[in-house]
Amino acid sequence: GAALNVGVTPEELREVMYLTAPFIGFPKMLNAVATVNEVFTERGISLPLVKQCTVTEETRHEAGKTIQDKLYPGGIASVMEGVPGDLGGDVEQFLTDYFFGDIYSRGALDLKTRELLGYCVLTTLEAESQLHSHYHGNINAGNSPETLTAAVIQCLPYIGFPAAIKALRIIKEEYAK
């Protein structure tokens, strides 16, 4: 409920929960949504909230590709190249359609905020490889290295020094390039 106390709207809070699914998986995200729904009910916030979906099954790929190309020019094709069974292309398409098309295209949060929140989730997970790429995604979304640094420091009391220092080291490395 603290986020609501400082002006975060119910729709924004729900979108933060949905944003976590590609990073932490559906079961954990659904647990978080259930907790947030309890808070909404306690606060007299009526459910369901206004839907924030902006794409259809037919438009999700193109919307996702547009967002992905803006944040990550070249996508993850090179990362998925050579995956056994030629299944890397399937992962790449799922990432484009689901992560960027279904999740990043939604309303209530702008792209800059979504990418910054994603960096915070990856910091918590100590996902080193993804922290490097999402540093660049954040810069391409319009976040500064100083904003990323401040966000990680804000997370520090909740995630501990090892995870925060790892993310700060990556910001420092990428900034120096």
C-alpha positions as CSV (number, residue, x, y, z in Angstrom):
1,G,0.0,0.0,0.0
2,A,3.0,2.4,0.4
3,A,3.1,3.0,-3.3
4,L,-0.5,4.2,-3.3
5,N,0.3,6.5,-0.4
6,V,2.9,8.4,-2.5
7,G,0.7,8.8,-5.6
8,V,1.2,5.7,-7.7
9,T,-2.1,4.9,-9.3
10,P,-3.7,1.5,-9.1
11,E,-3.2,1.0,-12.8
12,E,0.5,1.9,-12.6
13,L,0.9,-0.5,-9.7
14,R,-0.8,-3.3,-11.5
15,E,1.4,-2.7,-14.6
16,V,4.5,-3.0,-12.4
17,M,3.3,-6.4,-11.4
18,Y,2.6,-7.5,-15.0
19,L,6.0,-6.2,-16.0
20,T,7.7,-8.6,-13.7
21,A,6.3,-11.7,-15.3
22,P,8.9,-12.0,-18.1
23,F,11.7,-11.7,-15.5
24,I,10.4,-13.8,-12.6
25,G,7.8,-16.0,-14.2
26,F,4.0,-16.2,-14.0
27,P,3.6,-18.0,-10.6
28,K,5.6,-15.3,-8.7
29,M,3.9,-12.5,-10.6
30,L,0.4,-13.9,-9.9
31,N,1.3,-14.1,-6.2
32,A,2.2,-10.4,-6.3
33,V,-1.0,-9.6,-8.2
34,A,-3.1,-11.4,-5.5
35,T,-1.4,-9.4,-2.8
36,V,-1.9,-6.1,-4.6
37,N,-5.6,-7.1,-5.2
38,E,-6.0,-7.6,-1.4
39,V,-4.6,-4.1,-0.8
40,F,-6.9,-2.6,-3.5
41,T,-9.9,-4.3,-1.8
42,E,-8.8,-3.0,1.6
43,R,-8.5,0.5,0.1
44,G,-11.9,0.3,-1.6
45,I,-10.5,0.3,-5.1
46,S,-12.9,-1.5,-7.3
47,L,-11.8,-4.4,-9.4
48,P,-11.3,-5.1,-12.2
49,L,-9.2,-2.1,-13.2
50,V,-9.4,-0.5,-16.6
51,K,-7.6,-2.7,-19.1
52,Q,-4.3,-1.4,-20.4
53,C,-3.8,-3.7,-23.3
54,T,-3.1,-1.9,-26.6
55,V,-2.4,-4.7,-29.0
56,T,-4.3,-7.6,-30.5
57,E,-3.0,-11.0,-31.5
58,E,-2.6,-9.6,-35.0
59,T,-0.7,-6.5,-34.0
60,R,1.4,-7.7,-31.1
61,H,4.4,-8.8,-33.2
62,E,4.7,-5.5,-35.1
63,A,4.2,-3.4,-32.0
64,G,6.8,-5.5,-30.2
65,K,9.3,-5.3,-33.0
66,T,9.0,-1.5,-33.1
67,I,9.7,-1.2,-29.4
68,Q,12.4,-3.8,-29.4
69,D,14.2,-2.2,-32.3
70,K,14.1,1.2,-30.5
71,L,15.6,-0.2,-27.3
72,Y,17.7,-3.0,-28.6
73,P,18.7,-2.4,-32.3
74,G,19.5,-5.8,-33.8
75,G,17.4,-7.7,-31.2
76,I,18.7,-10.9,-29.7
77,A,19.2,-12.8,-33.0
78,S,22.9,-13.2,-32.4
79,V,22.4,-14.5,-28.9
80,M,19.9,-17.1,-30.1
81,E,21.9,-18.1,-33.2
82,G,23.1,-21.7,-33.0
83,V,20.7,-22.8,-30.2
84,P,20.4,-26.6,-30.6
85,G,17.4,-27.7,-32.6
86,D,17.2,-24.3,-34.4
87,L,14.8,-23.2,-31.6
88,G,16.5,-19.9,-30.9
89,G,14.3,-18.2,-33.5
90,D,11.3,-19.4,-31.5
91,V,12.7,-17.7,-28.3
92,E,13.4,-14.6,-30.3
93,Q,9.8,-14.4,-31.6
94,F,8.3,-15.1,-28.2
95,L,10.5,-12.3,-26.7
96,T,9.3,-9.9,-29.4
97,D,5.7,-10.9,-29.3
98,Y,5.2,-11.4,-25.6
99,F,7.8,-9.3,-23.7
100,F,7.8,-6.2,-26.0
101,G,4.4,-6.6,-27.8
102,D,2.2,-7.7,-25.0
103,I,3.9,-6.2,-22.0
104,Y,6.0,-3.2,-23.0
105,S,3.2,-1.8,-25.3
106,R,0.6,-1.6,-22.5
107,G,-0.7,1.6,-21.1
108,A,-0.4,3.3,-17.6
109,L,3.5,3.3,-17.7
110,D,5.7,4.9,-20.4
111,L,8.5,3.0,-22.1
112,K,11.2,4.9,-20.1
113,T,9.6,3.8,-16.8
114,R,9.1,0.2,-17.9
115,E,12.7,-0.1,-18.9
116,L,13.9,1.4,-15.6
117,L,11.7,-0.9,-13.6
118,G,13.0,-3.8,-15.6
119,Y,16.6,-2.8,-14.7
120,C,15.6,-2.8,-11.0
121,V,14.1,-6.3,-11.3
122,L,17.2,-7.6,-13.1
123,T,19.3,-6.0,-10.4
124,T,17.4,-7.9,-7.8
125,L,18.0,-11.1,-9.7
126,E,21.7,-10.3,-10.2
127,A,21.1,-11.1,-13.9
128,E,24.5,-9.9,-15.1
129,S,24.3,-10.5,-18.8
130,Q,20.8,-8.9,-19.0
131,L,22.0,-5.9,-16.9
132,H,24.5,-5.1,-19.6
133,S,22.0,-5.2,-22.4
134,H,19.3,-3.4,-20.3
135,Y,21.8,-0.6,-19.5
136,H,21.7,0.2,-23.2
137,G,18.0,-0.3,-23.4
138,N,17.6,2.3,-20.7
139,I,19.9,4.7,-22.4
140,N,17.9,4.2,-25.7
141,A,14.6,4.7,-23.7
142,G,15.9,8.1,-22.4
143,N,17.1,7.2,-19.0
144,S,20.5,8.6,-17.9
145,P,23.3,6.6,-16.2
146,E,22.6,8.8,-13.2
147,T,19.0,7.8,-13.2
148,L,20.0,4.1,-13.3
149,T,22.5,4.6,-10.5
150,A,19.9,6.4,-8.3
151,A,17.3,3.6,-9.0
152,V,19.8,0.9,-8.0
153,I,20.7,2.8,-4.8
154,Q,17.0,3.1,-4.1
155,C,16.7,-0.7,-4.3
156,L,19.7,-1.3,-2.1
157,P,18.0,-1.6,1.3
158,Y,15.6,-4.2,-0.1
159,I,18.0,-6.3,-2.1
160,G,21.3,-6.0,-0.2
161,F,24.8,-4.8,-1.1
162,P,26.0,-7.7,-3.3
163,A,23.2,-7.3,-5.9
164,A,23.3,-3.5,-5.8
165,I,27.1,-3.4,-6.1
166,K,27.0,-5.8,-9.1
167,A,24.5,-3.6,-10.9
168,L,26.5,-0.4,-10.1
169,R,29.7,-2.0,-11.4
170,I,27.9,-2.8,-14.6
171,I,26.6,0.7,-14.9
172,K,30.1,2.0,-14.3
173,E,31.6,-0.4,-17.0
174,E,29.0,0.4,-19.6
175,Y,29.2,4.2,-18.9
176,A,33.0,4.1,-19.4
177,K,32.7,2.5,-22.9
